[in-house]
Amino acid sequence: EVQLVESGGGLVQAGGSLRLSCAASAFTFEGSAVAWFRQGPGKEREMVSCISSPDGSTDYAHFVKGRFTISSDKAKNTVYLEMNSLKPEDTATYYCAAERWRVCPEGVSPRLKYWGQGTQVTVSS
């Protein structure tokens, strides 16, 4: 059974940093697209960033560009989202999603096959 497990969320002050991790079991990120989505209170789910392998393509939503960085560790089969200069509007539940044979960003959408349970990020002002 494929599982994606997010970790690294928490409470941080505005301007602070967090690093989210997405670890997979029974699934390899090689040959796949992996994306981070988020859903804030009363808001729709939106894509934050994605990365695909083996082409290494990445993409970022305009509202995180320059502040967030997505990366992957092939040996650990883990994808990371480094979040810097956090703002209160970044408060949301962050989800990791993935699917094989998809390419970032063209093949990334909320209809990706596998999803994690989410990790809460709260940014205080």
Disulfide bonds with the S-S distance in Angstrom:
Cys22-Cys96 1.93
Cys50-Cys104 2.02
